[in-house]
């Protein structure tokens, strides 16, 4: 494996981890990480899907069930980042180099 390919893969994993933190943990309503599981983008989607599927009204009961959906989304996200890490790194490098050329 060439050194350039290795750098692209490492960059792809790093960008994937940053994306995980922003999508799964950051609460966009309060801009903190305290209530991130349920107030993050993926967390609110998980709670909404759980409410639609189960028809529950109590938010506390739905949050107990939504944790499993949130974990499933996280596992799928990590599998996709791991599978496409070289592609992610390649396109990040390409976008940054195009941005430098435009400036």
C-alpha positions as CSV (number, residue, x, y, z in Angstrom):
1,X,0.0,0.0,0.0
2,X,1.3,3.4,-1.0
3,X,1.8,6.1,1.6
4,X,-0.6,8.4,-0.2
5,X,-3.4,5.7,0.0
6,X,-2.7,5.3,3.7
7,X,-3.0,9.0,4.3
8,X,-6.3,9.1,2.4
9,X,-7.7,6.3,4.5
10,X,-6.6,7.9,7.8
11,X,-8.1,11.2,6.7
12,X,-11.4,9.4,5.8
13,X,-11.6,7.8,9.2
14,X,-10.9,11.1,10.9
15,X,-13.6,12.9,8.9
16,X,-16.0,10.1,9.7
17,X,-15.4,10.4,13.4
18,X,-15.9,14.2,13.3
19,X,-19.1,13.6,11.4
20,X,-20.2,11.0,14.0
21,X,-19.7,13.5,16.8
22,X,-21.6,16.2,14.9
23,X,-24.5,14.0,13.8
24,X,-24.9,11.7,16.9
25,X,-23.8,13.7,19.9
26,X,-24.1,17.5,19.3
27,X,-27.4,19.0,20.4
28,X,-28.2,21.6,17.7
29,X,-30.9,23.1,19.9
30,X,-28.6,24.0,22.7
31,X,-25.2,23.6,21.0
32,X,-23.8,21.4,23.8
33,X,-23.1,17.7,24.2
34,X,-25.0,17.1,27.4
35,X,-28.3,15.9,26.0
36,X,-26.8,14.8,22.7
37,X,-28.3,11.3,22.4
38,X,-31.9,12.5,22.2
39,X,-31.4,16.1,21.1
40,X,-28.9,15.5,18.3
41,X,-30.0,15.1,14.7
42,X,-29.9,11.3,14.6
43,X,-31.4,11.2,18.1
44,X,-34.4,13.2,17.2
45,X,-34.9,11.1,14.1
46,X,-34.7,7.9,16.2
47,X,-37.3,9.2,18.7
48,X,-39.6,10.3,15.9
49,X,-39.4,7.0,14.1
50,X,-40.0,5.1,17.4
51,X,-43.0,7.3,18.1
52,X,-44.4,6.6,14.6
53,X,-43.8,2.9,14.7
54,X,-45.0,2.2,18.3
55,X,-47.6,5.0,18.5
56,X,-46.4,5.9,22.0
57,X,-47.3,9.2,23.6
58,X,-45.0,9.2,26.6
59,X,-41.7,10.6,25.5
60,X,-39.8,8.8,28.3
61,X,-41.0,5.4,27.1
62,X,-40.1,6.3,23.5
63,X,-36.6,7.3,24.5
64,X,-36.0,3.9,26.1
65,X,-36.9,2.3,22.8
66,X,-35.2,4.9,20.7
67,X,-31.8,4.1,22.2
68,X,-31.7,0.8,20.2
69,X,-32.5,2.6,17.0
70,X,-29.8,5.2,17.7
71,X,-27.3,2.5,18.3
72,X,-28.3,0.7,15.1
73,X,-27.9,4.0,13.1
74,X,-24.4,4.4,14.8
75,X,-23.3,0.9,13.8
76,X,-24.5,1.4,10.2
77,X,-22.7,4.8,10.1
78,X,-19.4,3.3,11.3
79,X,-19.6,0.4,8.9
80,X,-20.2,2.8,6.0
81,X,-17.3,5.0,7.1
82,X,-15.0,2.0,7.5
83,X,-16.0,0.6,4.0
84,X,-15.7,4.0,2.2
85,X,-12.8,5.5,4.2
86,X,-10.5,5.8,1.2
87,X,-13.2,7.4,-0.9
88,X,-14.0,9.9,1.8
89,X,-10.4,10.9,2.2
90,X,-9.9,11.2,-1.6
91,X,-12.8,13.5,-2.0
92,X,-11.9,15.6,1.1
93,X,-8.4,16.1,-0.3
94,X,-9.8,16.9,-3.8
95,X,-12.3,19.5,-2.4
96,X,-9.7,21.2,-0.3
97,X,-7.2,21.4,-3.2
98,X,-9.9,22.8,-5.4
99,X,-10.7,25.4,-2.8
100,X,-7.1,26.4,-2.6
101,X,-6.9,26.8,-6.4
102,X,-10.0,29.0,-6.3
103,X,-8.4,31.3,-3.7
